[in-house]
Each structure stands twice: as C-alpha cells, then as structure tokens.
Amino acid sequence: MAQAKDLYEILGISRDAAEDEIKKAFRLQARKYHPDNRETGNEEHFKEINQAYEILSDPQKRTIYDQYGLNGLKNTYGDSEMFNFGFGDLSDIFSQFFGETRTHRSTTGPERGSDLRYELTIDFLEAINGCTKQVSIQTHEDCKTCKGSGAKPGSKLKSCRSCNGLGEVRRVTESFFGHVTQITTCPTCHGNGKIVEQACTECNGKGQELTKKTIDVKVPCGIDDGARLRWGGKGEAGRKGGPPGDLYVIIQIKEHEIFTRDGENIIIEQKISFAQAALGGHIKVPSIEGEKTLNIPAGVQSGTVLQIPGLGVPKLNNAARKGDQLIQITIETPNKLSAEEKKIFEQLAKIQEEKGGKKHGFF
C-alpha cells in the first residue's frame, strides 16, 4: 500500500469514526472491490481496504497511526506484523455475495518459512557496553535425505488423484444467492498437488526435520529493555524452495544493584555524612567505568542531584555520544554516636543556637 494514501480516505470515513462505522465502511468497500466481483472488482484496491481495516479496527494500532503514521507502526511492529491477516480471514464476509469463495489458500507454490522468536536476558552492563551472545535455537530444515521432497530416495512423486494435481478441491452448494463454489485445500495432498509413492523414512514424508543450531547474536551498546533485534533468514526454512523466515531476538535486561537507567542517563544514590555535606570535599563514586572522583560542594542539601558528564548510556548506533551519570545525594543521619562524636555535635548545636538565637533541633 502506498504510504501517501490516508487510511481513513481509503475506507471513506472521518478520523473520529466509531468502531461500528469502520466495520460498516469496510464491508461496503470490500464487497464492491473484492476480486471476485466481476463488475467492480479491483484486487490492488481491495488489498488497501484490507490493510486499512486491519489497522483502524485495532485500537492500539489506530492510536499509533494517528500519532506517527505508517512509519510509527513499522517501527513498533515491523513489516511482518503490521498487517497480520489475509484474504482467507474474510471468507465469512464475502461468501454471501459471490459465487466462489476460498477457505484456504493453495500451497502448491514456494512457501516462506515461519519467523522465530527468542528472548535473550543480559546483564545491565552488557546492555550498556554491548556484547556478543551465543543462542541455541531449534528450527526445521529441509531433510538431508530427501532434500525436502518428503519422498524416499528413488521414489517418485505422483499427481494427487483427489484434486488432479491442483492442490485444491471445489464443492458447489446452493444458497439464497444461488450457486456457491467453495474452494478448499486438498485434504489428501495438503495443497501440494502431488503425493509420494514411498515416504522418506528420516522425516516420515514431512520433507523437514527438527535441528538445533547456534547463532552468534551481537547486541549493540546502549540497547534498551524490550528492544527487538532481527536476523533475516535465520528463522524456519521455507518449503518448496521458498525463502526462510526471520529470527527476532527480544532483549530483557536484568536490574543492577547500584545503577538505574533513565533514557541515556545513569542514576545512582550516594550517601554522605553531615560533615561531608557541611564542609564539602571529594569522594569516590561508582560508575560504569569504575570509581570516579566527585566534587561535593560545601553546604549541599539532601536530594541534590550532581552530574558527571559523559558517563551515561551510549546512544544506540552512535556509541561516541553518551548520556550523563546523575548522583542523587542523601545525607545519612547517624543512629549511634561515640562519646566524642556526641560531644562534638552538642558543641555544634550550642554554637548554632547562640548564632541563630534559637535551638535548631539537632537532637
């Protein structure tokens, strides 16, 4: 579907159309432009109607489209998931209008392999610095013995007698609208149009076998929790010469005991004493690059956030640019004092009482 076309215009509805209005408009348009309609059928426009309805009938997808357009949907779902139903799902709508409907697609041609999903858990610092992980996945590959044909070596494929090699069977029924021809996938050959004389003993005639393979997954530095990485062609093998599917790796990041991420910044909490808060000075604080020196200004207050530039998260796909490390200061109140410490605090309290003309309540 051309990106320049507005989905609401395709269905002929307003941008604030209710759910029932969207469905009604879709049915009217689909009936008019369905390829089986000999008078006004238009397969290309029918695809556009189908895809427009798929997005606008889904509240979540519709919200993303209204805010960010098709590019926003692609970034969120990817091309393979943005539109997830085809003509076969519409057979219940069109069976009452046209003389021929399909409940299954013919599978005589090449078939793309299925996509695979793998959830990969990594440590906080691995997400910051990037890493390479080996993942093991189970996938179906063409049987090495029969080369994907499903036939025992030396055995031949023969045309299916149930469908005469078409891969689909037709059944004519009577309805209120007249003769209706229903087309379904052949149950004997499962849409292949051919059957084997003798099945391959290694794959039991399936043409594929389950295998385990190891893939090196390179995780870029700065990746965030929930991010999805795609490896083209690493999914399930295609059938009948079709292309393989893709592998999607979903990143999950473990929490760190010290560091917390906020966008491209890293936050830590740093406790200091009353004396350090009053006098200021230099202290050592942890960072993703090891201990760093932090300057504490005299008179700092609890809750103050100090900053060390360039010690944050690398920008994804541009590691040279980094966020900052933010240090939230917390002044720690001692719960036990030695006799000497208590004497010092009492002296300080007395000085401040005399200076301020009233007791400030240290104790």
Order of alpha helices (4+ residues) and beta strands (2+ residues): alpha-alpha-alpha-alpha-alpha-alpha-beta-beta-alpha-beta-beta-beta-beta-beta-beta-beta-beta-beta-beta-alpha-beta-beta-beta-beta-beta-beta-alpha
